[in-house]
């Protein structure tokens, strides 16, 4: 990108300089040639007059020869040295220093104006979609050392250009991608002060605050979400988070409405699995609204707290099917195993899939299996593990699907057993 940019800039600069300098240089040569031709024309006329005076007897042969030699001497002096060129021509010849000055000034001033008014960081900044909360999984292939180095370079550039709100937003998203949530919050605050009317920036800031505060969106995060929706009522991430706030408050009708709007505005290239998960969340909210809420036993003891670092944030175990349901369904039925927060929206924070023929199925859920980069297993609180055999192959629950649910657990546990033991009505 950088090489192509400079190649285009250099070509355009050369073309502009050519348009400016060519008339100046051409005018100089044309002016000199024109003055010489004028001088020769005068001398030719004077030679003709001498010849006429001699023919008319005005000049003797001796005087004619003297006058002719004098005229020839003057002709050599006038046409043989540029110092004798008339004032008008001299002024035209001096346009060469003007051309040289333009050749220096134009590129220099252009570069300074671009540095001041343009965005020089755009050539070296990280790709924003890859770092945003709704980015694709391509960023996951970036090595930690490489990402650290790029973020460090971006941070140094931002220190040199502190008024670049877009750059601060990129740096904050980079921190979020690296899991440095606490570091991202003050950077988002700087970016929002510089660009207060960017809906996506506001909702990313709200998400970062929610992660830092234990996935709680009440308070300032909610204010930021509503502010983002006023600017862009169709912002998908703002609608999803607004639905989450409503779901947590048991306002299931509002949650379903917000998530429906989010689904309607999903980009065309959205991962189909994410679309299915959103539809499953809508169905869950609607079932809660209709009184079909599934509850987790209040007497269930929570598993041991998870460790705070590394792969200990994963949850692994085995899915089996109860003997009474073993004969139901087909071997090609899709098996979904996912984790969802006990006190949060029904959208999974991690999910894997297999088929019924893989049972008993050994699963492992971690941040790499999170369907949405902005909601990961490591940032969730207490979760339940749900195993669902779907006849339709879609994650959205349907009548006849077979399900099983674990006790509430925290991430970092191994050896969990989930039994598929009921059929959805």
PATI-451202 format. One record per residue (C-alpha): residue number from 1; residue in three letters; x, y, z. Coordinates in steps of 0.25 Angstrom, whole numbers, plus 5000, padded with zeros to 4 digits. Layout:
# residues N
i=NUM aa=Ala u=X v=Y w=Z
...
***
This chain:
# residues 425
i=1 aa=Unk u=5000 v=5000 w=5000
i=2 aa=Unk u=5011 v=5010 w=5004
i=3 aa=Unk u=5019 v=5007 w=4991
i=4 aa=Unk u=5007 v=5009 w=4982
i=5 aa=Unk u=5003 v=5022 w=4989
i=6 aa=Unk u=5017 v=5028 w=4987
i=7 aa=Unk u=5017 v=5024 w=4973
i=8 aa=Unk u=5004 v=5031 w=4970
i=9 aa=Unk u=5008 v=5043 w=4978
i=10 aa=Unk u=5021 v=5044 w=4970
i=11 aa=Unk u=5015 v=5042 w=4957
i=12 aa=Unk u=5005 v=5053 w=4959
i=13 aa=Unk u=5015 v=5063 w=4965
i=14 aa=Unk u=5024 v=5061 w=4952
i=15 aa=Unk u=5012 v=5063 w=4943
i=16 aa=Unk u=5008 v=5076 w=4951
i=17 aa=Unk u=5023 v=5081 w=4950
i=18 aa=Unk u=5023 v=5078 w=4935
i=19 aa=Unk u=5011 v=5086 w=4933
i=20 aa=Unk u=5016 v=5098 w=4941
i=21 aa=Unk u=5031 v=5098 w=4936
i=22 aa=Unk u=5029 v=5095 w=4921
i=23 aa=Unk u=5023 v=5108 w=4917
i=24 aa=Unk u=5035 v=5116 w=4925
i=25 aa=Unk u=5046 v=5108 w=4918
i=26 aa=Unk u=5039 v=5108 w=4905
i=27 aa=Unk u=5037 v=5123 w=4906
i=28 aa=Unk u=5052 v=5126 w=4909
i=29 aa=Unk u=5057 v=5119 w=4896
i=30 aa=Unk u=5046 v=5125 w=4888
i=31 aa=Unk u=5049 v=5139 w=4893
i=32 aa=Unk u=5064 v=5137 w=4890
i=33 aa=Unk u=5062 v=5132 w=4876
i=34 aa=Unk u=5052 v=5143 w=4873
i=35 aa=Unk u=5062 v=5154 w=4878
i=36 aa=Unk u=5073 v=5149 w=4869
i=37 aa=Unk u=5064 v=5148 w=4857
i=38 aa=Unk u=5060 v=5163 w=4859
i=39 aa=Unk u=5074 v=5167 w=4860
i=40 aa=Unk u=5078 v=5160 w=4847
i=41 aa=Unk u=5066 v=5166 w=4840
i=42 aa=Unk u=5071 v=5180 w=4844
i=43 aa=Unk u=5086 v=5178 w=4840
i=44 aa=Unk u=5081 v=5172 w=4826
i=45 aa=Unk u=5073 v=5185 w=4824
i=46 aa=Unk u=5085 v=5193 w=4828
i=47 aa=Unk u=5094 v=5185 w=4818
i=48 aa=Unk u=5083 v=5188 w=4807
i=49 aa=Unk u=5083 v=5203 w=4810
i=50 aa=Unk u=5099 v=5203 w=4808
i=51 aa=Unk u=5098 v=5196 w=4795
i=52 aa=Unk u=5087 v=5206 w=4790
i=53 aa=Unk u=5096 v=5218 w=4795
i=54 aa=Unk u=5108 v=5212 w=4787
i=55 aa=Unk u=5099 v=5210 w=4775
i=56 aa=Unk u=5094 v=5224 w=4775
i=57 aa=Unk u=5108 v=5230 w=4777
i=58 aa=Unk u=5105 v=5235 w=4791
i=59 aa=Unk u=5117 v=5227 w=4796
i=60 aa=Unk u=5130 v=5225 w=4789
i=61 aa=Unk u=5136 v=5211 w=4788
i=62 aa=Unk u=5146 v=5214 w=4800
i=63 aa=Unk u=5135 v=5219 w=4809
i=64 aa=Unk u=5126 v=5208 w=4805
i=65 aa=Unk u=5136 v=5197 w=4809
i=66 aa=Unk u=5139 v=5205 w=4823
i=67 aa=Unk u=5124 v=5205 w=4826
i=68 aa=Unk u=5122 v=5191 w=4822
i=69 aa=Unk u=5134 v=5186 w=4831
i=70 aa=Unk u=5128 v=5194 w=4843
i=71 aa=Unk u=5114 v=5188 w=4841
i=72 aa=Unk u=5120 v=5174 w=4840
i=73 aa=Unk u=5128 v=5177 w=4853
i=74 aa=Unk u=5115 v=5181 w=4860
i=75 aa=Unk u=5107 v=5169 w=4854
i=76 aa=Unk u=5117 v=5160 w=4861
i=77 aa=Unk u=5117 v=5167 w=4874
i=78 aa=Unk u=5102 v=5167 w=4874
i=79 aa=Unk u=5099 v=5153 w=4870
i=80 aa=Unk u=5111 v=5146 w=4876
i=81 aa=Unk u=5110 v=5149 w=4891
i=82 aa=Unk u=5097 v=5147 w=4900
i=83 aa=Unk u=5101 v=5159 w=4908
i=84 aa=Unk u=5097 v=5168 w=4897
i=85 aa=Unk u=5083 v=5162 w=4896
i=86 aa=Unk u=5072 v=5173 w=4899
i=87 aa=Unk u=5066 v=5175 w=4912
i=88 aa=Unk u=5053 v=5168 w=4908
i=89 aa=Unk u=5061 v=5155 w=4905
i=90 aa=Unk u=5069 v=5156 w=4917
i=91 aa=Unk u=5057 v=5156 w=4926
i=92 aa=Unk u=5051 v=5144 w=4919
i=93 aa=Unk u=5065 v=5136 w=4920
i=94 aa=Unk u=5064 v=5139 w=4936
i=95 aa=Unk u=5051 v=5131 w=4936
i=96 aa=Unk u=5060 v=5118 w=4938
i=97 aa=Unk u=5062 v=5122 w=4953
i=98 aa=Unk u=5047 v=5123 w=4954
i=99 aa=Unk u=5045 v=5109 w=4949
i=100 aa=Unk u=5056 v=5104 w=4958
i=101 aa=Unk u=5049 v=5110 w=4970
i=102 aa=Unk u=5036 v=5104 w=4966
i=103 aa=Unk u=5042 v=5091 w=4965
i=104 aa=Unk u=5046 v=5091 w=4979
i=105 aa=Unk u=5035 v=5099 w=4985
i=106 aa=Unk u=5023 v=5091 w=4979
i=107 aa=Unk u=5027 v=5077 w=4985
i=108 aa=Unk u=5031 v=5083 w=4998
i=109 aa=Unk u=5019 v=5091 w=5001
i=110 aa=Unk u=5010 v=5079 w=4996
i=111 aa=Unk u=5017 v=5070 w=5006
i=112 aa=Unk u=5015 v=5079 w=5017
i=113 aa=Unk u=5001 v=5082 w=5014
i=114 aa=Unk u=4998 v=5067 w=5014
i=115 aa=Unk u=5005 v=5065 w=5027
i=116 aa=Unk u=4997 v=5076 w=5034
i=117 aa=Unk u=4983 v=5074 w=5027
i=118 aa=Unk u=4984 v=5059 w=5023
i=119 aa=Unk u=4985 v=5046 w=5030
i=120 aa=Unk u=4999 v=5041 w=5028
i=121 aa=Unk u=4996 v=5030 w=5038
i=122 aa=Unk u=4987 v=5023 w=5028
i=123 aa=Unk u=4998 v=5017 w=5021
i=124 aa=Unk u=5003 v=5009 w=5033
i=125 aa=Unk u=4991 v=5008 w=5042
i=126 aa=Unk u=4985 v=4995 w=5045
i=127 aa=Unk u=4973 v=4990 w=5037
i=128 aa=Unk u=4962 v=4995 w=5045
i=129 aa=Unk u=4952 v=4984 w=5042
i=130 aa=Unk u=4962 v=4974 w=5046
i=131 aa=Unk u=4963 v=4981 w=5060
i=132 aa=Unk u=4948 v=4985 w=5062
i=133 aa=Unk u=4939 v=4978 w=5071
i=134 aa=Unk u=4931 v=4973 w=5059
i=135 aa=Unk u=4943 v=4969 w=5051
i=136 aa=Unk u=4946 v=4956 w=5044
i=137 aa=Unk u=4954 v=4944 w=5049
i=138 aa=Unk u=4966 v=4948 w=5040
i=139 aa=Unk u=4972 v=4956 w=5051
i=140 aa=Unk u=4973 v=4943 w=5060
i=141 aa=Unk u=4984 v=4938 w=5051
i=142 aa=Unk u=4993 v=4950 w=5054
i=143 aa=Unk u=5004 v=4945 w=5063
i=144 aa=Unk u=5004 v=4952 w=5077
i=145 aa=Unk u=5018 v=4958 w=5075
i=146 aa=Unk u=5014 v=4963 w=5061
i=147 aa=Unk u=5002 v=4970 w=5067
i=148 aa=Unk u=5009 v=4975 w=5079
i=149 aa=Unk u=5019 v=4982 w=5070
i=150 aa=Unk u=5009 v=4988 w=5061
i=151 aa=Unk u=5001 v=4993 w=5073
i=152 aa=Unk u=5014 v=4999 w=5078
i=153 aa=Unk u=5017 v=5006 w=5065
i=154 aa=Unk u=5003 v=5012 w=5065
i=155 aa=Unk u=5004 v=5017 w=5079
i=156 aa=Unk u=5017 v=5024 w=5076
i=157 aa=Unk u=5010 v=5031 w=5064
i=158 aa=Unk u=4998 v=5035 w=5072
i=159 aa=Unk u=5007 v=5042 w=5082
i=160 aa=Unk u=5013 v=5050 w=5071
i=161 aa=Unk u=4999 v=5053 w=5066
i=162 aa=Unk u=4990 v=5054 w=5078
i=163 aa=Unk u=4978 v=5061 w=5071
i=164 aa=Unk u=4975 v=5049 w=5062
i=165 aa=Unk u=4962 v=5043 w=5067
i=166 aa=Unk u=4962 v=5032 w=5057
i=167 aa=Unk u=4976 v=5027 w=5061
i=168 aa=Unk u=4972 v=5027 w=5075
i=169 aa=Unk u=4960 v=5019 w=5072
i=170 aa=Unk u=4969 v=5009 w=5064
i=171 aa=Unk u=4978 v=5008 w=5076
i=172 aa=Unk u=4967 v=5005 w=5086
i=173 aa=Unk u=4961 v=4994 w=5077
i=174 aa=Unk u=4975 v=4988 w=5076
i=175 aa=Unk u=4976 v=4988 w=5091
i=176 aa=Unk u=4962 v=4981 w=5091
i=177 aa=Unk u=4967 v=4970 w=5081
i=178 aa=Unk u=4979 v=4968 w=5090
i=179 aa=Unk u=4970 v=4966 w=5102
i=180 aa=Unk u=4976 v=4979 w=5109
i=181 aa=Unk u=4962 v=4984 w=5112
i=182 aa=Unk u=4966 v=4993 w=5123
i=183 aa=Unk u=4976 v=5000 w=5115
i=184 aa=Unk u=4966 v=5002 w=5104
i=185 aa=Unk u=4956 v=5010 w=5112
i=186 aa=Unk u=4964 v=5023 w=5114
i=187 aa=Unk u=4968 v=5022 w=5099
i=188 aa=Unk u=4953 v=5021 w=5095
i=189 aa=Unk u=4951 v=5033 w=5104
i=190 aa=Unk u=4961 v=5041 w=5096
i=191 aa=Unk u=4955 v=5037 w=5083
i=192 aa=Unk u=4941 v=5040 w=5087
i=193 aa=Unk u=4945 v=5054 w=5091
i=194 aa=Unk u=4951 v=5057 w=5078
i=195 aa=Unk u=4940 v=5050 w=5070
i=196 aa=Unk u=4927 v=5051 w=5078
i=197 aa=Unk u=4917 v=5048 w=5067
i=198 aa=Unk u=4923 v=5034 w=5062
i=199 aa=Unk u=4912 v=5024 w=5066
i=200 aa=Unk u=4922 v=5012 w=5064
i=201 aa=Unk u=4932 v=5018 w=5073
i=202 aa=Unk u=4922 v=5021 w=5084
i=203 aa=Unk u=4917 v=5007 w=5084
i=204 aa=Unk u=4931 v=5001 w=5084
i=205 aa=Unk u=4934 v=5010 w=5096
i=206 aa=Unk u=4922 v=5005 w=5103
i=207 aa=Unk u=4925 v=4990 w=5100
i=208 aa=Unk u=4939 v=4992 w=5106
i=209 aa=Unk u=4933 v=4998 w=5119
i=210 aa=Unk u=4924 v=4987 w=5120
i=211 aa=Unk u=4935 v=4977 w=5119
i=212 aa=Unk u=4944 v=4984 w=5129
i=213 aa=Unk u=4931 v=4985 w=5139
i=214 aa=Unk u=4928 v=4970 w=5138
i=215 aa=Unk u=4919 v=4970 w=5126
i=216 aa=Unk u=4910 v=4980 w=5132
i=217 aa=Unk u=4904 v=4990 w=5123
i=218 aa=Unk u=4896 v=4998 w=5132
i=219 aa=Unk u=4901 v=5013 w=5135
i=220 aa=Unk u=4910 v=5020 w=5126
i=221 aa=Unk u=4911 v=5008 w=5116
i=222 aa=Unk u=4896 v=5009 w=5114
i=223 aa=Unk u=4896 v=5024 w=5112
i=224 aa=Unk u=4907 v=5022 w=5101
i=225 aa=Unk u=4898 v=5012 w=5094
i=226 aa=Unk u=4886 v=5021 w=5094
i=227 aa=Unk u=4895 v=5032 w=5089
i=228 aa=Unk u=4900 v=5023 w=5078
i=229 aa=Unk u=4886 v=5019 w=5074
i=230 aa=Unk u=4882 v=5034 w=5073
i=231 aa=Unk u=4893 v=5036 w=5063
i=232 aa=Unk u=4891 v=5023 w=5055
i=233 aa=Unk u=4878 v=5016 w=5059
i=234 aa=Unk u=4882 v=5004 w=5050
i=235 aa=Unk u=4895 v=5001 w=5056
i=236 aa=Unk u=4896 v=4986 w=5058
i=237 aa=Unk u=4905 v=4986 w=5070
i=238 aa=Unk u=4897 v=4997 w=5077
i=239 aa=Unk u=4884 v=4989 w=5075
i=240 aa=Unk u=4890 v=4976 w=5080
i=241 aa=Unk u=4895 v=4983 w=5093
i=242 aa=Unk u=4882 v=4990 w=5095
i=243 aa=Unk u=4875 v=4977 w=5094
i=244 aa=Unk u=4885 v=4971 w=5104
i=245 aa=Unk u=4882 v=4982 w=5114
i=246 aa=Unk u=4867 v=4980 w=5112
i=247 aa=Unk u=4868 v=4965 w=5113
i=248 aa=Unk u=4876 v=4966 w=5126
i=249 aa=Unk u=4864 v=4975 w=5132
i=250 aa=Unk u=4854 v=4964 w=5127
i=251 aa=Unk u=4848 v=4974 w=5117
i=252 aa=Unk u=4848 v=4962 w=5107
i=253 aa=Unk u=4839 v=4969 w=5097
i=254 aa=Unk u=4849 v=4981 w=5096
i=255 aa=Unk u=4860 v=4971 w=5095
i=256 aa=Unk u=4853 v=4963 w=5084
i=257 aa=Unk u=4850 v=4976 w=5076
i=258 aa=Unk u=4864 v=4982 w=5077
i=259 aa=Unk u=4870 v=4968 w=5073
i=260 aa=Unk u=4860 v=4967 w=5061
i=261 aa=Unk u=4865 v=4981 w=5056
i=262 aa=Unk u=4879 v=4977 w=5058
i=263 aa=Unk u=4877 v=4964 w=5049
i=264 aa=Unk u=4870 v=4973 w=5039
i=265 aa=Unk u=4882 v=4982 w=5037
i=266 aa=Unk u=4893 v=4971 w=5037
i=267 aa=Unk u=4903 v=4973 w=5026
i=268 aa=Unk u=4901 v=4963 w=5014
i=269 aa=Unk u=4914 v=4957 w=5017
i=270 aa=Unk u=4911 v=4953 w=5031
i=271 aa=Unk u=4915 v=4939 w=5036
i=272 aa=Unk u=4902 v=4931 w=5035
i=273 aa=Unk u=4905 v=4925 w=5048
i=274 aa=Unk u=4905 v=4938 w=5055
i=275 aa=Unk u=4892 v=4941 w=5048
i=276 aa=Unk u=4886 v=4928 w=5054
i=277 aa=Unk u=4891 v=4931 w=5068
i=278 aa=Unk u=4884 v=4944 w=5067
i=279 aa=Unk u=4871 v=4938 w=5062
i=280 aa=Unk u=4873 v=4928 w=5074
i=281 aa=Unk u=4874 v=4939 w=5083
i=282 aa=Unk u=4861 v=4946 w=5078
i=283 aa=Unk u=4854 v=4932 w=5079
i=284 aa=Unk u=4858 v=4931 w=5093
i=285 aa=Unk u=4854 v=4945 w=5097
i=286 aa=Unk u=4840 v=4942 w=5090
i=287 aa=Unk u=4839 v=4929 w=5098
i=288 aa=Unk u=4842 v=4936 w=5111
i=289 aa=Unk u=4831 v=4947 w=5107
i=290 aa=Unk u=4821 v=4936 w=5105
i=291 aa=Unk u=4824 v=4929 w=5119
i=292 aa=Unk u=4833 v=4918 w=5114
i=293 aa=Unk u=4845 v=4922 w=5121
i=294 aa=Unk u=4855 v=4911 w=5125
i=295 aa=Unk u=4861 v=4912 w=5139
i=296 aa=Unk u=4873 v=4907 w=5145
i=297 aa=Unk u=4872 v=4901 w=5158
i=298 aa=Unk u=4875 v=4911 w=5169
i=299 aa=Unk u=4881 v=4901 w=5178
i=300 aa=Unk u=4892 v=4897 w=5168
i=301 aa=Unk u=4905 v=4899 w=5173
i=302 aa=Unk u=4915 v=4908 w=5165
i=303 aa=Unk u=4927 v=4901 w=5160
i=304 aa=Unk u=4941 v=4906 w=5165
i=305 aa=Unk u=4945 v=4920 w=5160
i=306 aa=Unk u=4953 v=4920 w=5147
i=307 aa=Unk u=4968 v=4924 w=5147
i=308 aa=Unk u=4970 v=4937 w=5141
i=309 aa=Unk u=4981 v=4934 w=5130
i=310 aa=Unk u=4984 v=4926 w=5118
i=311 aa=Unk u=4976 v=4914 w=5114
i=312 aa=Unk u=4970 v=4911 w=5127
i=313 aa=Unk u=4959 v=4920 w=5123
i=314 aa=Unk u=4954 v=4908 w=5114
i=315 aa=Unk u=4943 v=4899 w=5118
i=316 aa=Unk u=4944 v=4884 w=5113
i=317 aa=Unk u=4935 v=4872 w=5115
i=318 aa=Unk u=4927 v=4861 w=5108
i=319 aa=Unk u=4913 v=4861 w=5103
i=320 aa=Unk u=4904 v=4848 w=5103
i=321 aa=Unk u=4890 v=4845 w=5100
i=322 aa=Unk u=4880 v=4838 w=5110
i=323 aa=Unk u=4877 v=4824 w=5107
i=324 aa=Unk u=4862 v=4828 w=5105
i=325 aa=Unk u=4865 v=4837 w=5094
i=326 aa=Unk u=4876 v=4830 w=5087
i=327 aa=Unk u=4867 v=4824 w=5076
i=328 aa=Unk u=4861 v=4838 w=5073
i=329 aa=Unk u=4866 v=4846 w=5061
i=330 aa=Unk u=4876 v=4843 w=5050
i=331 aa=Unk u=4891 v=4841 w=5050
i=332 aa=Unk u=4892 v=4853 w=5042
i=333 aa=Unk u=4885 v=4863 w=5052
i=334 aa=Unk u=4894 v=4875 w=5055
i=335 aa=Unk u=4900 v=4875 w=5069
i=336 aa=Unk u=4902 v=4889 w=5075
i=337 aa=Unk u=4910 v=4890 w=5088
i=338 aa=Unk u=4910 v=4905 w=5094
i=339 aa=Unk u=4912 v=4913 w=5106
i=340 aa=Unk u=4903 v=4924 w=5110
i=341 aa=Unk u=4903 v=4934 w=5122
i=342 aa=Unk u=4893 v=4930 w=5133
i=343 aa=Unk u=4890 v=4945 w=5136
i=344 aa=Unk u=4892 v=4950 w=5122
i=345 aa=Unk u=4886 v=4949 w=5108
i=346 aa=Unk u=4884 v=4936 w=5102
i=347 aa=Unk u=4894 v=4938 w=5090
i=348 aa=Unk u=4905 v=4928 w=5092
i=349 aa=Unk u=4919 v=4933 w=5097
i=350 aa=Unk u=4925 v=4920 w=5091
i=351 aa=Unk u=4920 v=4909 w=5082
i=352 aa=Unk u=4925 v=4897 w=5074
i=353 aa=Unk u=4917 v=4887 w=5065
i=354 aa=Unk u=4917 v=4873 w=5061
i=355 aa=Unk u=4907 v=4862 w=5057
i=356 aa=Unk u=4899 v=4852 w=5065
i=357 aa=Unk u=4908 v=4841 w=5060
i=358 aa=Unk u=4920 v=4847 w=5068
i=359 aa=Unk u=4913 v=4844 w=5081
i=360 aa=Unk u=4918 v=4843 w=5091
i=361 aa=Unk u=4925 v=4856 w=5087
i=362 aa=Unk u=4937 v=4862 w=5094
i=363 aa=Unk u=4936 v=4877 w=5093
i=364 aa=Unk u=4945 v=4889 w=5097
i=365 aa=Unk u=4940 v=4903 w=5098
i=366 aa=Unk u=4949 v=4915 w=5098
i=367 aa=Unk u=4951 v=4929 w=5093
i=368 aa=Unk u=4955 v=4924 w=5079
i=369 aa=Unk u=4941 v=4917 w=5078
i=370 aa=Unk u=4933 v=4931 w=5081
i=371 aa=Unk u=4924 v=4934 w=5070
i=372 aa=Unk u=4925 v=4949 w=5073
i=373 aa=Unk u=4939 v=4955 w=5076
i=374 aa=Unk u=4933 v=4965 w=5085
i=375 aa=Unk u=4927 v=4955 w=5094
i=376 aa=Unk u=4936 v=4944 w=5098
i=377 aa=Unk u=4936 v=4933 w=5108
i=378 aa=Unk u=4948 v=4939 w=5116
i=379 aa=Unk u=4940 v=4951 w=5118
i=380 aa=Unk u=4927 v=4944 w=5123
i=381 aa=Unk u=4923 v=4941 w=5137
i=382 aa=Unk u=4915 v=4928 w=5141
i=383 aa=Unk u=4911 v=4920 w=5129
i=384 aa=Unk u=4903 v=4908 w=5126
i=385 aa=Unk u=4907 v=4898 w=5115
i=386 aa=Unk u=4895 v=4894 w=5106
i=387 aa=Unk u=4896 v=4882 w=5096
i=388 aa=Unk u=4885 v=4882 w=5085
i=389 aa=Unk u=4882 v=4872 w=5074
i=390 aa=Unk u=4876 v=4880 w=5063
i=391 aa=Unk u=4868 v=4873 w=5052
i=392 aa=Unk u=4868 v=4886 w=5043
i=393 aa=Unk u=4883 v=4888 w=5045
i=394 aa=Unk u=4880 v=4902 w=5050
i=395 aa=Unk u=4884 v=4907 w=5064
i=396 aa=Unk u=4871 v=4914 w=5066
i=397 aa=Unk u=4863 v=4904 w=5075
i=398 aa=Unk u=4851 v=4897 w=5068
i=399 aa=Unk u=4840 v=4888 w=5073
i=400 aa=Unk u=4846 v=4873 w=5073
i=401 aa=Unk u=4860 v=4877 w=5076
i=402 aa=Unk u=4867 v=4869 w=5087
i=403 aa=Unk u=4874 v=4877 w=5098
i=404 aa=Unk u=4882 v=4876 w=5111
i=405 aa=Unk u=4888 v=4886 w=5120
i=406 aa=Unk u=4899 v=4886 w=5130
i=407 aa=Unk u=4899 v=4892 w=5144
i=408 aa=Unk u=4904 v=4907 w=5145
i=409 aa=Unk u=4919 v=4907 w=5143
i=410 aa=Unk u=4931 v=4917 w=5142
i=411 aa=Unk u=4941 v=4915 w=5131
i=412 aa=Unk u=4954 v=4908 w=5134
i=413 aa=Unk u=4947 v=4894 w=5137
i=414 aa=Unk u=4950 v=4881 w=5130
i=415 aa=Unk u=4942 v=4868 w=5131
i=416 aa=Unk u=4928 v=4874 w=5130
i=417 aa=Unk u=4917 v=4864 w=5126
i=418 aa=Unk u=4905 v=4869 w=5118
i=419 aa=Unk u=4894 v=4859 w=5116
i=420 aa=Unk u=4883 v=4861 w=5105
i=421 aa=Unk u=4871 v=4857 w=5113
i=422 aa=Unk u=4859 v=4865 w=5108
i=423 aa=Unk u=4851 v=4868 w=5095
i=424 aa=Unk u=4847 v=4882 w=5092
i=425 aa=Unk u=4831 v=4883 w=5091
***
